[in-house]
């Protein structure tokens, strides 16, 4: 029998998410090491720009943009948003002097996590659950046995189905907090 969904799909998701954070920490460390911390400010602009551009996928999905396949646009959205998130994490650094930027970063981390759930986990989890179900039916398993055997995998898939319910509002909150952060910087900059 194949590996459980948790091992097969959730652990790689955690690795991808952790890689994003480790890259940001490594970049921030190098900027401090070489006394180039000022670059972090510019990474905020570029990271924001990358994430905004990544939302062209939403325009393609709603047929405002007519060219390109939705699958390619989704891939574009995923990687550009991930790279932009790394830049924003480096921009944020480790500073405890303002609440608003920290709220925006925590919201960013939540948006990335929920987006990765949709990207990496849900489709593959469905496929794996259906493969297991088909294999067990072919082996002559009864419905009761099938239900017991696939119980935890079914619960995992049901929980992951709710990813958009989290992703869209969290992304909207990220937009609001980011705008508030940008406006306060403009107002209070010296």
N, C-alpha and C positions, 0 to 999 in steps of 0.2 A: 504494500500500500504506500501511497505517496506521503510526503511530509504533511503535517497539519498546516492549515492556512496561516496560522500565527507565525510559524517558522518560515514558511515559504514566501510570504508576502509582507508581513508586518515588520519583521526584522530588517529586510532590505530597505524598507521605507525609513526606519529609524536610522539606518546607516546613511542614507542620502541626506536626511535632515541634519544629522550630526556633522556630516561633511561640510554642509553650508556654514554651520556655526564655527567649526574648526578653521575653515578657510578665512572667515572673517576675523577670528582671533589671531590667526597667523599673520594676516595682512596688517592688522592693527599693531601687533607686536613689532613687525618690521618697520612700520612707519615711526614708531616710537624709538626703536633702536637706531635708526638713521636720522633721527631728529627731523622728520618730514611729516609731522602730525597735521600740518596745515592742509595736506592733500585730502584729509578726511572731510573737510568742508566741501571740497569740489566733488567728492564721491557722493555726497548727499544730493547734489544737483543731478549728476549722471545716473545715480540709482533711481531717483524719482522719474527722470526722463525715460529710463529703460522700462520701468513698470508701467508708466502711462502708455508708452508705445506698445507694450505687450497686450494692452486691451483692444488692439485692432482685431484680435480674435473675436471679441464680443460683437464687433461690427460685422465681421464675416459671418458669424453664426446667425445674426439677425438680417443677413443679406443686404446690408448697407454697402459692404465691399463685395463685389461680385466675382473677383478673380481668385484663383488658388483654391486648393481643396481645404475643407474645414479641418481635416486631420493635420495637414501641414501648418495651418494657422494655430492649431492647438499646441503643436510642438513648439512653434515660435513663441507662443504665450508662456508656456511652461519654462523654457530655458531663459528667456529674457527676464521674466519675473524673478526667477531664482537668482540670476546674476545681479539684477537690480537689488534684490534683498540682501545679498552679500555686501554690496556697496553701501547700502543704508545701515547695515549693522556696523561696518567699519566707521561710517560717518558718526554713528551714535557713540561708539567707544564705550568706555566705562566711566561715566560721569554721573554724579549723584546730585547735581545742582538744579535740576528742573524735572518736574513731574510729567509735564505734557509730552516731551520727547520719549520718556520711558514708557508712557502709556501707548504712544504710537508704535514703539518698537515691540512691545508685548503683543499688540494687535497685529503687527506685521508677522511676527513669529506664528501667531494663531492662524493667520490667513495662509501663510506658506504651508503650515501643517495640514490644514483642511484641503488646500489645493493638491498637495501630494497624495492625500488619501484618495481623491478622485482620480488622479493621474495613474498612480501605481497600483493601488490596491483593489478598487472596486471591480473593474473589468476582469482582472485576473482571478479575483476571488470567485466571481460568478462562474468563470470557465472551470476553475478547479472543482468547485462544488458540483457542477453539472457532470464533469468527468467522473468524479467519485460516485455520484448517484448512478450514472449509467453503468459503471463497472460493477457496482454492488447489485444492481438489478440483474445484470447479465449473469452474476454468480448465483442468482436464485434467492436473494435475500427478501424476506417479507417486509411489508410496510413498517411494522413495529420495529423490526431489527434495523431497518434502514434509518428510521427516525432516531433511534438510540445511537447508531454509529455516526450519523451526521449532525447530531444535536449541537455540539459546540461550533462546528464550522458554519451551520445555519445561523446561529446567533451572531457570529462574527460578521457574516455577510449582511444580516439585517441592520446591525449597528452602523456598518460602513455605508449603507444606502442613504443615510441621512447627511452625507457630507455637504451637499449643496445648501441644506438648511442652515448650516454653520458658515460655509464659505462665503456666500453672498452678503449676509449682514456684517460679518467680520470685515470683509473687504470694504464695504460702505463705511463702517466705523473707522477703518484705517484711512480712508480718503478724508473724512471729516477731521480726524486728529492731525493728519499731515497738513491739511489746509490751515488749521488753527496754529500749528507749529510754525509754518511759513509766515503767516500773518503776524504772529507775535515777534518773530525775528525781524521782519520788516519794520514793525512799529518801534521795537526797542533796540534796534541796532545802533551803534554809535557812529 
